[in-house]
Amino acid sequence: MVLNYIWIAFFLIAFVVALIRLIFFGDMDIFPELMNSTFSNAKTGFEISLWLTGVLSLWLGFMKIGEQGGVVRVLSRIISPLFNRLFPSLPKNHPVFGTIMMNLSANMLGLDNAATPMGLKAMSQLQQENDSKETASNAQIMFLVLNTSGLTIIPVSIMVYRSLEGAANPADIFIPILLATFFSTLAGILSVAFVQKIKLFDKVIMGYLGGLTAVICGLIYWLSTLPKEQIKTLSLVGSNVILFSIIILFLLAAIRKRVNVYEAFIEGAKEGFQIAVKIIPYLVAILVAIGLFRTSGAMDFIIDGIKEFCLFINIDTRFVDALPTALMKPLSGSGARGMMLELFSNPDFGVDSFAAKLASTVQGATDTTFYIIAVYFGSVGIKKTRHAISCGLIADFAGIVASIIIGYMFFG
C-alpha cells in the first residue's frame, strides 16, 4: 500500500513542478520532456529485464547445480545459528539460508550480476514459507533490508569508473565506502529488529556481528598498509577469482554426488527465465515514475532548498554538490550512477574533487531501495510491503549521513 502512495506521489509531484515551470518560468519544453521520459524509461525497464533474463538464467543455473551438489546446504548449516535468530519464523537450517548467504557474499564483493539472481532465488524460497502470499513476511522484509543496506566490502564498479575518468587514486574511496556501508547495514538490521521485536542482545548474534566487525576492522588495517594501486588490482582481480572459484566448487561438488550437471543447469536456467518475464511490469512501473520525478526538476528544487538552508544556518555547503547522487540512490541505481559520473566529468569539479569522492562513497554505501522492492517483491507477487520501505529508507539515510561524515574525515 505504501508503494502505491509513493508511486502516485511521483506522478503528482512531477505534474505540479512541471506546471510551475511552464506557468511561472515559461518552460515550453518541460511537458514534452516528461512524456519522452515515460517512453525512454519504459524502454529502459524492458531492456533491463532482457539483460536480467540472461543473467538470471546463467546464475540460477549455477545455483541449481550448487543445490544438488550440497554446497548450499553446507552454507546453510554454517550460517544457520545467526539466521535462525534474524529469521525466527523460518524452520531451522532452512535451505534458503545458503542462498541468502550467497546473495550477501556477492553484494559484499560488488558483484551485482551474481547478487540479483541469487537474491531473487532467495525471495522465491522465502515466498514458499509465506502464509499470506500477497503480504511481505517478516523474513522477506529482513532479507530485503539486508539487500537495500548494500553491505559492500570490495566496491569494484566504482573504482573502475574512477579509474576510467583518470582519478589519481581510484581506490581512495575504498575504506570510506567500507565504513559507510557497515553503518548502513547496521541501521537496517536494528530498524527491522525493533519492528519485529527480534532480540539482538543474544550471544550468538553479538558473536557473529562482533566477528564481522573485527574482520572488517582487520581488513581496513591490512589494506591501509598496501600501496594504493595494489588495492585496486587486488579488488578487481580477487573478487572475480573468488566468484569463478565458487562456480568450480559447485561443479566439483555436483560431480562428486553424480549429479547430471548439464540438466541441473538447464532446470535452474528455466526458473531464471520465468522470473525475468514476471518482473517486467514492476520494472517499467517504478522506472517510469522515478524518471518523471527526476525530469520534472523536483530533485533540483529539493537540492536548492537544502543549499539555501545550509547557507542560512552558516554551515559548509560542499556536501550539497553530492546530494543529487545521495537522493537518487534510493530511487534508481542507474540514475545515481549517472549523477556521480556527471560530477566526474564536470570541469567545475572533476573526479578527484571533494564532491566527486563523496558521491562515490554514497554510491557504494547503500543500494537502491525502490528498485529492489519492485523487483524482489514483484517477482513473487508481493503487494503489501508493510515496514519494508520505511526500514529500507532508514538504512539508506544512515548510509548517506555516514558517507557525509566520513567524507569530511577522509577527504576534508
Secondary structure, 3 states (H helix, E strand, C coil): CHHHHHHHHHHHHHHHHHHHHHHHHCCCCHHHHHHHHHHHHHHHHHHHHHHHHHHHHHHHHHHHHHHHHCHHHHHHHHHHHHHHHHCCCCCCCCCHHHHHHHHHHHHHCCCHHHHHHHHHHHHHHHHHCCCCCCECCHHHHHHHHHHHCCCCCCCHHHHHHHHHCCCCCHHHHHHHHHHHHHHHHHHHHHHHHHHHCCCCCCHHHHHHHHHHHHHHHHHHHHHHCCCHHHHHHHHHHHHHHHHHHHHHHHHHHHHHCCCCHHHHHHHHHHHHHHHHHHCHHHHHHHHHHHHHHHHCCHHHHHHHHHHHHHHHCCCCCHHHHHHHHHHHCCCCHHHHHHHHHHHHHCCCCCCCCHHHHHHHHHHHHCCCHHHHHHHHHHHHCCCECCCHHHHHHHHHHHHHHHHHHHHHHHHC
